[in-house]
Amino acid sequence: MKLTEKKFYPWLVVGLLWIVALLNYLDRQMLSTMQQNIGADITLVADPKYFGYLMAIFLWVYGVFSPFSGAVADRVSRKWLIVGSLGVWSGVTYAMGYCDDFEELMWLRGIMGISEALYIPSALSLIADFFTGKGRSLAIGLHMTGLYCGQALGGFGSMVATTWSWQSTFHWFGIIGVGYALVLTFLLYEKSGHGSAAPASRKTDTKVKKENVIQSLATVFSTMAFWVILFFFASSSIPGWATKNWLPTLFHDNLSLNMEWAGPMATLTIAVSSFIGVMIGGPLSDRWVKRNVKGRIYTSAIGLAMMIPALVLIGLAHNAVLSVAAGLFFGVGYGMFDANNMPILCQFVSSRQRAMAYGFMNSVGVIMGAITTQLLGGLAEKVGLGMCFAFMGVILVVALVLQLAVLRPKYDDKDQELNLEAETIAE
């Protein structure tokens, strides 16, 4: 029996990709907490304005290339996209250890944005294909915890760089990533039937022409539900990226902590609580959808509702206990929300277009993150980071209302609806 035919293999895929997800966020996140270390050698990095540019260039490039990476992932082997993506961004991480001026860092962050853009749409659509019903939210949520753990470990970047050096930190994590890419070439496999003209489960003799990219785009964007999903995903990305890139700085300013402690405190608070949110939101969604097809949407909405007051408290609190409590509340809500984005998308978009659709979601979300990251760099001294965080909660209120009012799925998987339609036509 082939490895892919064994019952445990879908969960093995989740485990293999969990490590890739960890490296994905670790390699990009540790720069945010090594600002002072790198700034001692490259002076422009120490300037908040230029540091904002450095963090934003990754997001702009990542956002622009995400839709293209999703379209590619719907048509070619996702295994090799994942392996190649990991290998390239790990090589870039290694090369960053040799930088001695700001321009070199900017170029490498841009290249990292291209390579990392290939990963998420490929990984999530691959997991969604292996889990066609039971366990989909839990599986995707568990994968997302790899991102949270990478974010948390990235928070120790300053501590590691202080112990050794920021150059050695980049070198070693680059080497680890390249080595793991080689491991994946032997253990990761593509789902059978990927890239075919019709969903693999469709049982009909009716011939279905394979869609080109333009036709796939038209199918996805003609659905009002997708526009709503796009909006609430983008809205949540604003505080999502703000906490990743600026929460260490906010804790440093509001709580008068050294960055060596503010970084781990911020990233661990969000990462640990997001993991808890996934472990609550994933199983809850998988059970709820069996009784009510909107169960995934309701679970996601609960998560969004939790994030709103948490953002206000994160921004305005100047007490360590309150700040951490608000961060924990935000993280739980974010985890519940994050675990259900792809499962909700699966209710409205066929498996033939999911990677591309998620690529567009990722693109808009990351571009919003880039705008936010850059704006916060300029508004930090004028308005204050705290007020900016509090205002983000207002945006989420609009997203929550639209999510509950507009999204009305018929089935838990769009392919179920297409299969029934095809069988009706065949009869």
C-alpha positions in Angstrom: 0.0 0.0 0.0 1.3 3.4 -1.0 2.0 5.9 1.8 -0.7 8.3 0.4 -3.3 5.5 0.8 -2.7 5.0 4.5 -5.4 6.5 6.8 -2.8 8.5 8.8 -1.3 10.2 5.7 -3.5 13.3 5.7 -2.5 14.0 9.3 1.1 13.4 8.3 0.7 16.1 5.6 -0.5 18.5 8.3 2.5 17.6 10.5 5.0 18.0 7.7 3.5 21.4 6.6 3.3 22.5 10.2 7.1 22.7 10.3 7.1 24.6 7.0 4.6 27.0 8.4 6.7 27.6 11.5 9.8 28.4 9.4 7.6 30.6 7.1 6.8 32.9 10.0 10.0 32.5 12.0 12.2 33.6 9.1 10.1 36.7 8.4 9.2 37.6 12.0 12.6 37.5 13.7 13.7 40.7 11.8 11.0 42.7 13.7 12.6 41.9 17.1 16.3 42.2 15.9 15.8 45.8 14.8 18.2 47.1 17.5 20.8 44.4 16.9 20.9 45.0 13.2 20.6 48.8 13.6 23.9 48.8 15.5 25.6 47.8 12.3 23.2 49.2 9.6 22.1 52.5 11.0 19.0 53.1 8.8 17.4 50.0 10.3 17.3 51.8 13.7 15.2 54.6 12.2 11.5 53.8 12.7 10.6 55.3 9.3 13.1 53.2 7.3 12.4 50.1 9.4 8.7 50.5 8.4 9.8 50.5 4.8 11.9 47.4 5.4 8.9 45.5 7.0 6.5 46.8 4.4 8.5 45.8 1.3 8.1 42.2 2.1 4.3 42.6 2.5 3.9 44.6 -0.8 5.8 42.0 -2.8 4.1 39.1 -1.0 0.7 40.7 -1.6 1.2 41.3 -5.3 2.5 37.8 -6.1 -0.1 35.9 -3.9 -2.9 35.7 -6.6 -0.5 34.5 -9.2 0.9 31.8 -6.9 -2.6 30.6 -6.1 -3.5 30.4 -9.8 -0.3 28.4 -10.4 -1.1 26.1 -7.4 -4.4 25.2 -8.9 -2.7 23.9 -12.0 0.7 22.4 -11.1 2.1 20.2 -8.4 1.7 21.9 -5.0 4.4 19.6 -3.5 7.1 21.1 -5.7 5.8 24.7 -5.2 6.1 24.1 -1.4 9.5 22.5 -1.6 10.8 25.2 -3.9 9.3 28.0 -1.9 10.9 26.8 1.4 14.2 26.3 -0.3 14.4 29.8 -1.8 13.2 31.8 1.3 15.6 29.8 3.5 18.4 30.6 1.1 17.4 34.2 1.3 17.4 34.0 5.1 20.9 32.7 5.0 22.1 35.5 2.7 20.6 38.2 4.9 23.4 37.3 7.4 25.9 38.7 4.9 24.2 42.1 4.5 26.1 45.2 5.3 23.8 48.0 4.0 20.1 48.8 4.0 19.6 48.4 0.2 20.7 44.8 0.3 18.3 44.0 3.1 15.5 45.6 1.1 16.2 43.5 -2.0 16.4 40.3 0.0 13.1 41.0 1.8 11.5 41.5 -1.5 12.8 38.2 -2.8 11.6 36.5 0.4 8.1 38.0 -0.3 8.0 36.3 -3.7 9.1 32.9 -2.4 6.9 32.9 0.7 3.8 33.9 -1.4 3.9 30.5 -3.1 3.5 28.6 0.2 0.1 29.4 1.9 -2.3 29.0 -1.0 -0.6 25.7 -2.0 -0.5 24.3 1.6 -4.0 25.2 2.6 -5.6 23.9 -0.6 -3.6 20.7 -0.3 -4.8 20.2 3.2 -8.4 21.0 2.3 -8.3 18.4 -0.5 -7.0 15.7 1.9 -9.8 16.6 4.4 -13.0 16.7 2.3 -15.4 16.8 5.3 -14.7 15.7 8.9 -11.8 17.4 10.5 -11.2 20.1 7.9 -11.3 23.1 10.3 -9.2 21.2 12.9 -6.6 20.2 10.3 -6.3 23.7 8.8 -6.3 25.2 12.2 -3.5 22.9 13.4 -1.5 23.9 10.4 -2.0 27.6 11.2 -0.6 27.0 14.7 2.7 26.4 13.0 2.5 30.0 11.9 1.8 31.1 15.4 4.7 29.1 16.8 7.0 30.6 14.2 5.8 34.0 15.2 6.5 33.3 18.8 10.0 31.9 18.2 10.7 34.9 16.0 10.1 37.0 19.1 13.3 35.6 20.6 15.3 36.9 17.7 16.8 39.8 19.7 17.7 37.5 22.6 19.5 35.0 20.2 21.2 37.8 18.3 22.4 39.3 21.5 23.8 36.0 22.7 25.6 35.2 19.4 25.0 37.7 16.5 22.2 38.7 14.1 24.4 37.4 11.3 24.7 33.9 12.8 20.9 33.8 13.6 20.1 34.3 9.9 22.7 31.8 8.8 21.5 28.9 11.0 17.8 29.3 10.4 18.5 29.5 6.6 20.5 26.2 6.8 17.7 24.5 8.8 15.1 25.5 6.2 17.2 24.3 3.2 17.8 20.9 4.9 14.0 20.5 5.7 13.2 21.2 2.0 15.2 18.2 1.1 13.3 16.1 3.6 10.0 17.1 2.1 11.0 15.8 -1.4 10.8 12.3 0.0 7.7 12.5 2.3 5.3 15.0 0.8 3.0 14.0 -2.0 0.3 15.6 -4.2 -3.3 14.7 -3.8 -4.5 12.4 -6.7 -6.7 14.2 -9.2 -5.3 17.6 -8.5 -5.5 19.9 -11.5 -8.2 17.9 -13.3 -11.2 19.6 -15.0 -13.7 18.5 -12.5 -13.7 17.6 -8.8 -12.4 14.1 -8.2 -15.6 13.1 -6.4 -17.8 13.9 -9.4 -19.4 10.8 -10.8 -20.7 11.6 -14.2 -20.0 11.0 -17.8 -20.6 14.6 -18.7 -17.4 16.1 -20.1 -16.2 19.2 -18.3 -13.7 21.5 -20.0 -10.7 22.6 -18.0 -11.0 26.3 -17.1 -8.4 28.8 -18.0 -7.2 31.4 -15.5 -9.7 34.1 -16.8 -12.6 31.7 -16.6 -11.6 30.7 -13.0 -11.3 34.4 -12.0 -14.8 35.1 -13.5 -16.3 32.2 -11.6 -14.8 33.3 -8.3 -15.5 37.0 -8.5 -19.0 36.6 -9.8 -20.0 35.4 -6.3 -21.1 38.0 -3.8 -20.1 35.6 -1.0 -16.4 35.7 -2.1 -16.4 39.5 -1.9 -17.7 39.4 1.7 -15.1 36.7 2.6 -12.4 38.9 1.0 -13.6 41.9 3.0 -13.6 40.3 6.4 -10.3 38.5 5.7 -8.7 41.8 4.8 -10.2 43.6 7.8 -8.9 41.1 10.2 -5.5 41.2 8.5 -5.1 44.8 9.6 -4.8 44.0 13.4 -3.3 40.6 12.5 -0.3 42.2 10.9 -0.2 45.1 13.3 0.3 42.6 16.2 3.0 40.7 14.3 5.1 43.7 13.4 4.3 46.4 16.0 3.0 44.8 19.2 6.6 44.3 20.5 7.1 48.0 20.0 3.8 48.9 21.6 4.6 46.8 24.7 8.1 48.4 24.8 6.5 51.9 24.8 3.4 51.3 27.0 5.0 49.1 29.6 8.6 50.5 29.5 10.1 47.1 28.8 13.4 46.3 27.1 12.9 44.9 23.6 14.6 41.7 24.6 11.6 41.1 26.9 8.9 43.0 25.0 9.4 40.9 21.9 8.9 37.4 23.5 6.1 38.8 25.7 4.2 40.1 22.7 4.7 37.2 20.3 4.2 34.4 22.9 1.0 36.0 24.2 -0.5 36.1 20.8 0.9 32.7 19.6 -0.1 30.7 22.7 -3.6 32.1 22.8 -4.1 31.7 19.1 -3.2 28.1 19.5 -5.8 27.7 22.2 -8.3 29.5 19.8 -7.6 27.0 17.1 -8.1 24.0 19.4 -11.5 25.5 20.4 -12.6 26.9 17.0 -11.5 23.9 14.9 -13.4 21.1 16.6 -16.4 23.4 17.4 -16.7 24.3 13.8 -16.4 20.7 12.6 -19.2 19.7 15.0 -21.4 22.7 14.5 -21.5 22.4 10.7 -23.0 18.9 11.0 -26.1 20.4 12.7 -26.1 23.8 10.9 -24.4 24.5 7.6 -23.6 28.0 8.9 -21.7 26.5 11.9 -18.3 27.5 10.5 -19.5 31.0 9.9 -20.9 31.3 13.4 -17.6 30.0 14.9 -15.6 32.5 12.9 -18.0 35.3 13.9 -17.4 34.5 17.6 -13.7 34.9 17.0 -14.2 38.2 15.3 -16.4 39.5 18.1 -13.7 38.6 20.7 -11.0 40.5 18.8 -12.9 43.8 18.9 -12.8 44.7 22.7 -9.4 43.1 22.9 -7.9 45.5 20.5 -9.2 48.5 22.4 -7.7 47.2 25.6 -4.4 46.3 24.0 -4.1 49.9 22.7 -5.2 51.8 25.8 -3.8 49.7 28.7 -0.6 50.7 30.3 -0.5 47.8 32.8 1.3 44.6 32.1 -1.5 42.3 33.4 -4.2 44.1 31.4 -2.1 44.2 28.3 -1.3 40.5 28.4 -4.9 39.6 29.3 -6.1 41.6 26.3 -3.5 40.0 24.1 -4.7 36.5 25.2 -8.3 37.4 24.5 -7.4 38.7 21.0 -5.3 35.6 20.3 -8.1 33.2 21.2 -10.5 35.1 18.9 -8.0 35.2 16.1 -7.3 31.5 16.3 -11.0 30.7 16.1 -11.4 33.0 13.1 -8.2 31.8 11.4 -9.0 28.1 11.6 -12.2 28.7 9.6 -11.2 31.0 6.7 -10.3 28.2 4.2 -13.2 25.9 5.4 -15.7 28.8 4.8 -14.1 29.5 1.4 -14.6 25.8 0.6 -18.4 26.3 1.1 -18.5 28.8 -1.7 -15.6 28.0 -4.1 -14.8 24.7 -5.9 -11.6 22.8 -5.3 -10.6 23.8 -8.9 -10.3 27.5 -7.8 -9.5 27.4 -4.1 -5.8 28.0 -4.2 -6.3 31.0 -6.5 -9.2 32.3 -4.5 -7.2 32.1 -1.3 -4.2 33.6 -3.1 -6.4 36.7 -3.7 -7.5 36.7 -0.1 -3.9 36.5 1.0 -2.9 39.2 -1.4 -5.5 41.7 -0.2 -4.9 40.8 3.4 -1.2 41.2 3.1 -1.5 44.5 1.1 -3.7 45.8 3.9 -1.0 44.6 6.3 1.7 46.5 4.3 -0.3 49.7 4.3 -0.9 49.3 8.1 2.7 48.5 8.8 3.9 51.5 6.9 1.3 53.9 8.3 2.0 52.8 11.9 5.6 53.7 11.4 4.6 57.2 10.6 1.7 57.5 13.1 3.7 56.1 16.0 5.0 59.5 17.1 2.0 61.6 15.9 -1.0 59.7 17.3 0.5 56.9 19.3 0.4 53.2 18.5 -2.1 52.6 21.3 -4.8 54.7 19.6 -4.2 53.1 16.3 -4.7 49.6 17.8 -7.9 50.7 19.4 -9.3 52.1 16.2 -8.8 48.8 14.4 -11.6 47.3 16.5 -14.1 49.6 14.7 -13.2 48.1 11.3 -13.9 44.6 12.6 -17.4 45.6 13.6 -18.3 46.2 10.0 -16.7 42.9 8.9 -18.7 41.0 11.6 -22.1 42.5 10.5 -21.4 41.6 6.8 -20.2 38.1 7.6 -23.4 37.2 9.5 -25.8 39.0 7.2 -24.6 37.9 3.7 -23.0 34.5 3.9 -25.6 31.7 3.4 -23.9 28.4 2.3 -26.0 25.5 0.9 -23.5 22.8 1.6 -20.3 22.4 3.6 -18.3 21.9 0.4 -19.0 23.6 -2.9 -18.1 20.5 -4.8 -21.1 18.7 -3.2 -23.4 21.3 -4.9 -21.5 20.9 -8.3 -21.7 17.1 -8.1 -25.5 17.2 -7.5 -26.0 19.6 -10.4 -23.8 17.5 -12.7 -25.7 14.3 -11.8 -29.1 16.1 -12.4 -27.9 17.1 -15.9 -26.6 13.6 -16.6 -30.0 12.1 -15.8 
